[in-house]
Amino acid sequence: MQPIRTQYAKSGDVHIAYQVFGEGDVDLVFVPGFVSHIENYWDEPGLARWLRRLGSFTRVTMFDKRGTGLSDRVSELPGLDERIDDVRCIMDKVGIEQAAIFGVSEGGSLATIFAASHPERTLALILYGAFARFSDWFPNQEALDTFYQYVDNYWGSGASLPIWSPTKQDDPVFQQWWGKFERLGASPGAANKLMQMNSQIDISDILPTVNVPTLVMHRRDDINVSVEGGRLLAREIPGAQYVELSGNDHLPMVGENADQILDQIARFLTGEHQPVDTDRILATVLFTDIVDSTKHLAQKGDQQWRHLLSSHNAMVEKQIGRYRGRLIKNTGDGILAVFDGPARAIHCAMALCEEAHQMGIELRTGLHTGEIELMGDDVGGMAVHLAARVMGKAGAGEVWVSRTLKDLVVGSGFSFREQGVFTLKGVPDQWRLFSIEW
């Protein structure tokens, strides 16, 4: 069952390579790990057989993430917003309304955030060999430096095979294929840059917001990603099923229980699941406030102030639309808006501050990413309250964010200044807050 052909979906200005194959009734989107090459997959007989069996009970859509494989190379590292957009773009191109999202290894982080942000498009979430914190992949800087040294000196040789698939390390044919996989997946420079971005991954704070049926699988002695990574995912994602397998291979398609992994997926997808509550989603909340609004009113008078507010409101609507946000309401001297991508929310907040300054006023803005409740035209939940409290700490012309949001914009090019740890009124625990520098 060889895929018919590699196709391309255009996500923004970037072409994403994908393939569709399989005979099942359930759509499954395969989110690959660190690097991939969807055509080279089929050159390895064991992997080809594994994929064909996956396609015997699902219709699989698999792709190369931007910057890897057959997808366009990019001048700047992609952030999670862009990668989530790529998944959504591919689903739209294929005509998939709802799919099981299957994230392997590093692809698990992207799959998890997609499921939390878009439960209405996620039939189920399946994670294998995945993690929430990068430290479960590379526990210290010494281990990461060793990887960089390998990439600089030996990338493309396949000599890294023992840390991905120990049971295949004495198989010269498989090692030859693995070396080609490295070369086709990414250049050495791109591999190092991607790993630098990955080293900032920490999605642990958003795991409780996943609101779809979830299966987590991990091999107990996985030599690459610690089993504690899988255990954390299963513990923190509400209602997640956890399957711990024997073995030390990281690649799911090799090892004595490779077929068992497929059995678990098939059983999970054909079981009964409770309906997903799509009124609770992961979102980034933005609050703004005009600084010294009473002073401006006194100086300008009612008529001029109303005119300025009208101009401000028009500017806000334009910028929120530009960054694909949703304006929830005006709050008097500011606004409440939500976004399905944290990086877009930050860009919007920065644009609002800059345009407001040109209008002769200053904004303070605050952002937080968390679970919100959709209530008709309004939103609620602790994430909304927290974003309002974050805004209250910001000064004129400043954009402040929570640590949760900061951790989710890996690779987006923002610079942060830590402002300290705060107790926020009405919000549990203490929160580390940051301001954006630009």
Secondary structure as GFF3:
##gff-version 3
##sequence-region A 1 438
A	DSSP	beta_strand	7	11	.	.	.	ID=ss1
A	DSSP	beta_strand	14	22	.	.	.	ID=ss2
A	DSSP	beta_strand	26	31	.	.	.	ID=ss3
A	DSSP	three_ten_helix	40	43	.	.	.	ID=ss4
A	DSSP	alpha_helix	45	57	.	.	.	ID=ss5
A	DSSP	beta_strand	58	63	.	.	.	ID=ss6
A	DSSP	alpha_helix	80	94	.	.	.	ID=ss7
A	DSSP	beta_strand	99	104	.	.	.	ID=ss8
A	DSSP	alpha_helix	107	117	.	.	.	ID=ss9
A	DSSP	three_ten_helix	119	121	.	.	.	ID=ss10
A	DSSP	beta_strand	122	128	.	.	.	ID=ss11
A	DSSP	three_ten_helix	134	136	.	.	.	ID=ss12
A	DSSP	alpha_helix	141	154	.	.	.	ID=ss13
A	DSSP	three_ten_helix	161	163	.	.	.	ID=ss14
A	DSSP	three_ten_helix	166	168	.	.	.	ID=ss15
A	DSSP	alpha_helix	172	185	.	.	.	ID=ss16
A	DSSP	alpha_helix	188	198	.	.	.	ID=ss17
A	DSSP	three_ten_helix	204	209	.	.	.	ID=ss18
A	DSSP	beta_strand	214	219	.	.	.	ID=ss19
A	DSSP	alpha_helix	227	236	.	.	.	ID=ss20
A	DSSP	beta_strand	241	245	.	.	.	ID=ss21
A	DSSP	alpha_helix	258	270	.	.	.	ID=ss22
A	DSSP	beta_strand	280	290	.	.	.	ID=ss23
A	DSSP	alpha_helix	293	322	.	.	.	ID=ss24
A	DSSP	beta_strand	326	330	.	.	.	ID=ss25
A	DSSP	beta_strand	335	339	.	.	.	ID=ss26
A	DSSP	alpha_helix	342	358	.	.	.	ID=ss27
A	DSSP	beta_strand	363	375	.	.	.	ID=ss28
A	DSSP	beta_strand	378	380	.	.	.	ID=ss29
A	DSSP	alpha_helix	382	393	.	.	.	ID=ss30
A	DSSP	beta_strand	399	402	.	.	.	ID=ss31
A	DSSP	alpha_helix	403	408	.	.	.	ID=ss32
A	DSSP	beta_strand	415	423	.	.	.	ID=ss33
A	DSSP	beta_strand	430	437	.	.	.	ID=ss34
###
